[in-house]
């Protein structure tokens, strides 16, 4: 049986000490210990998110955080500008539709980022928009968006800026307060090195001012209710407190490394993987690659499903393909969180051998060498968290 290697852009690999926390006896979720852990992780999350704003913990996937942002920030019938440049950007529009929010979708070709000028024009055309909803890292295409520049534009208006940072936060630079992000949505199973099940929402004073103008028609995802309980270092409903205990261990790793070092490490790992892929003559799908994952176009004559299947069956390496209209057209390799340089090099070596066996012309060691050159040229430590 092959040793499993989870090289997907979420869920990502979880460190052993974090997994061991999940094996502890279950404590009561309203105990003093549970409240103390919530206090600690909330403060640590603020460091990771680079914010002084309120951070609320939800028991949900990252999509739950997105729904919480939308249903609390925009009243039914209100208008939101959705920056749709991929499968998950389009999810913002789906969430809005389900909640009775008028979504103005700013469509961009998949694989290309939304440009700040497009957002500025959309806000001029829709001055009544309550919120702009964007994405830090579009996981479906491997694209990073210029969130800082977009945030500056939105900050000059009455609109809020809500950002899906689910696969980006912890893997790439994200400065919530400096970048004028009003509502940041994050999930646990990506660069935060935890299994799925927790979501986080950072809320700015500007966002709270809007949230307090109306009564949200959500019960479970009501952020005002969550804010009230957070003052007691608690949650309004039963939390996934075993995951919160494990989160404390994961965040300790990040804090010991330092968030800027974490960002730099992910950037170097991403550069190495992308250099290796390109050295094989493969084309990156995104024109502005995000950190944390690499997406490349499947070469002509190669079956995406057979390529990924062989990576798993022979080497135990799990990757993912494309979604929606990209199904069968791209392969996505994750390298976020608890991933080191040997994971990247090993995956590239396996990719070389698999492609060669499928009849694709490969010069053995070419991808590995290209990645090594990037890693050896890194100016900072690549010590794994």
N, C-alpha and C positions, 0 to 999 in steps of 0.2 A: 504494500500500500504506500502510495506516495505521500510525502510530507506536504501538507496543504500550505500554499502560499497565496494569501488573499491580496492580489494586486489589482483590486477594483477601486473605483472612485467612491467607495462607500457601499456597504459597510467596509471599514478599513480594519487592519489588524489591531488587536488589543494587547497591551503589555501584560506579562505574566502577573506582576504585582497587582495590577488593576483587576484581573480576572480572579485573583485570590480574594480580593475584597468581596466579590460576589458570592464566595463560598462561606462567608461568615454567617452565624445564626441571625435570623431576621429579628430586628428590634421593632418596638412599636413606633409608628410614624409620628405620634404626638409626644414622644418622650423628649426629655431635656437633651439627650444625646443627638436625636434627630434634628432638633432645632439648632443645635450648635453646628452640626455639619452644614445645614442650609446657610447659616451665617458665614461660615468659612468659605464655602464654594461660591457664594454670591460675590464676596469680595474678590476672590480669585478670578471669577469670570469678568469682573470689571477691568481687571488688569489685562486679560487676554483680549477683551473687546476694545480696550483703550477708551474707557468711558467713565464718567462720574455719574451717569444717569442711573435710574432704577433698572435693575435686571431682574426679571421674573422667570421662575422655573415652571414649565408646563410638562405634564406627563402626556407626551404625544410625539409624533414624528415631526420633522422640520416643517412639513406642510401644515401641521397644526399651528405652528407659530405664524405662518403666512396667513392662515384664516383668522387668527386672533388679531393680527395687524389690520387686516381689511375690515373685519366686522366691527372693530372698536374705533377705527379712525374715520371711516366713511359711512354716513347714514344711508339707509336704503333710498335709492333714487339719486344718490350723489354721484359725482363723476371722479374717475381715477384715470390717469394716464399710465398705461402699461408698456414697459420697454420690452418688447417681445423679440428676442433674437435666438430662440431655441425652445426646446421642449419645456424647460422649467420657467423660462420667461413667459411662455404662453400659459403656464399654470396660474399665474397671477390673474389672467383674464378669466380662466375657468372658475377660480375662487370668487371673483367679482360677480360673475354671472349667477352663480348659485346663491349669492347673498343679495341679489337685487341691486347691485352697483353698476352704474353705466361705465363700461370699460372702453377707453379710447386706446386702441392698440397701435403702438408705433412699431411697425414691422421692419425688421432688418434681416438681410440675408443670413441664414444660419452659417456660423463660422466667422462672421464679422461682428465687431462690437457696435453697440449703439453709440453714435457720436454725440458729444455734448450739444453741438449746434442743433441737432434734431430735437433734442429735449427743449432747448430754448424756444424754438419755433412752435413746438406743440403747446407749450405753456402760453405763448402769445395768442395762439388760436383758441385755447381753452382756459381763459383766465379764471373760470369758476371751478377748475379742477381742485379737488380737496387733497389729493395725494398723487405722487409719482411713485410707481412701483417698479423697482429694478432688481438686477442680479449682479452680485460681485463676481462669482465664477459660474458660468453657464456649463454645468456638468455634461450636458448632452453633446456639446461641441468642443469642449476643452478651451473655451474662450473666456478671457478676463475682460471686464468692462471698466472704463475710466470713471469709477464711482466718485473719486475725489472731485474731478472736474464737474461732473453732473451735480454733485452735492452743492457746489458753489452756486450753480445756476438756480437750483430749486430754493436754496436758502434766501434768495432775493425776492421770493414770492410768498404768498400765504400758504401755498401747498406744503404738505409734509413729504418727506422722502423716506420711503420704506424700502429696505434692501434685503433680499434673500441672500444671506451669507452662509447658507447651510453647508456648502462644500468648499467655501473659500476661507472662512474665518479659521485662523490657526495654520492655514497653509500659505496664505499670501497676506501682504500688508493690508490692514484694515484699521483705520483710526476713526472710530465712530464719532467722537465729538469734533475733532478737527475737520473731518470730512462732511460735517453737517448731516449726518444720518439720524433721522428722527426715530425710526423704528428699525432695529436690526433683528433679523430672524436667523437663528442658528439651530442646528441639530447636533445630536451627541455622537453619531456614528461615523463621523468623517475625521477631521484632523484633531478632534478632541479625544480620540482614542478610547471610545466607549461603545458598547453595543447600542443598537437603536432603542429608543424609548423615551428620551428626554428632548425637550425643545426649550429654547431660551429666547426671551424678547427683551431687548434694551429699549427703553422709552425715554425720549427727551422731554424737557419742560414744554417745548412747543407742541409736541404730540399730546401731552397730557391736557394742555389747554383746549385742544380740539376734541379729545376724547370726552372731556367733561361737559361739552356743549349738548350732548344728547345721550339717551339711554340705549346702549347696545342691545340688540335683540338676541344676543348670545348668552347662554347660561354658563356652560362649561368654560368657554374661552373669554369670559368677561374680565377684562384687564383691571377694571376698577375694583372688582371683588378680589382679584389676585393682589393688587396693590395694598388693599386693606389688611389682608392676612400677612403680607410680607413685612409689615411693620411689627408683627409679632414673631417674625422669623419662622413663618409657617406658610402653608399653602391651603387654599379653600377646600380642596378635595384630596383624597388619598393620593399621595405622590408615589412615584417609583423610587422609594427612598433607598432601596438596595443599590440602585444605579447611582443615586446621589452620593452614597458612601464611596462607590468606586470612582465617581467623578473627582472626589477630593484627591485620590491617589494620582489620577491622570493629570490634574491641574498642578499638582506638586511637581511633577516632572517638567511641565512647561515653565513653571516659575523658576525652577532651578536652572534651566537652560537660558531663560530670558526670552521674552516674546520676540524681540528683534532678531536674536540668533535663530529662533525657530523659523521666522520668515526667511532669513538668509539661507538656512539649510534647505528649506523647501525649494527655494529658487535655484540653488545649485543642483539639487536632485532632478528638478524638472529640466534644467538646461542639459544635464547629462543624458537623461532619457531621450529627450528630443534630438540631441546631437547623434545619439546612437541610431535612432530610427531613421534619421535623414541620411546617415552614412550608408544605410542599406539601399538607398535610392527610393525610399518611401516618402510620401508627401504628407506633411502635417495638415490636418484639416483646417485648423484655425489660423486666421491672419494675425491674431493677437493672443498667443497661447497663455493660458492661466497656469499658475503654479498648482501642484498637487495632482495633476493628471496629464497624460499625453494622449492625444487623439490623432490617429493617422488613417489615411485612405487605403482601403484594401486594394492591392494591385490587381490589375486585370488578369484573369485566369486563376485567381486564388479564391477559394471559398472562405468567407468570413467565419461561418459556423465550424467548418472543418479545422481552420487555423486555430481558433480558440479552443475547440474540443481537444485537439492534439496537445496544446499547451497544458491543458488540465490533466488529460489521461496519462501523458508521458512524464510531465514534470511537476504536476500538482499545482500549476500556476493558474489562478482564476483571473480572467479579464472580462470585460463586457463589450458588447457590440453597440451599434447605433440604435437610437430610438426613433419611432415614428417614421418619417420619410428618410432617415439615415439608416434604417434597419438593413443590415447586410452590406453596408457601404463603408463603415469605419470600424476600427477597433480602438477601445479606450483602455489605457493602462493607468491604474492608480498608483501614486507614490506619495501618500500623505500620512501624517501622524507617525505611528510606530513602524517606520520604514527606513532602512539604511541603504548605504551605497552598494552593499553586496546584494541586496534585494533587487536593485535596479540592474546591476551588472548581470546577475543571474538570469533575470527576466529577458534581457537583451540577448544573452547567449542562447537561451531556450528558443527565442524568436528566430535567431539565425538558423539553428538546426531544424526547426519546424518548417520554415520557409524553404530551406534547401530540400527537405524531404518531399515537399509539395511541388518541386520542380522550378522554384523561383531561383534565379541565379544569385548566389550569395558567396562573398569572399569571407571565409571563416575568420572571426575575430575583428572584423571591420567595425561593427557596431560597438563591441566591447571596448575597443581601442579608443574610439571617439568619445565614449562616455568617460573612460579613465582619464583622458586628457583634460576634460572639463573638471572632473573631481580633483585631479592632482593640481590643477591650477587655482583651486578655490583658495581664497585668502582668509577664510575663517574655519573654525573647527566644524567637522561634520559628525561629531559625536552624537550618536542616537539618543533620543530622549529616554 
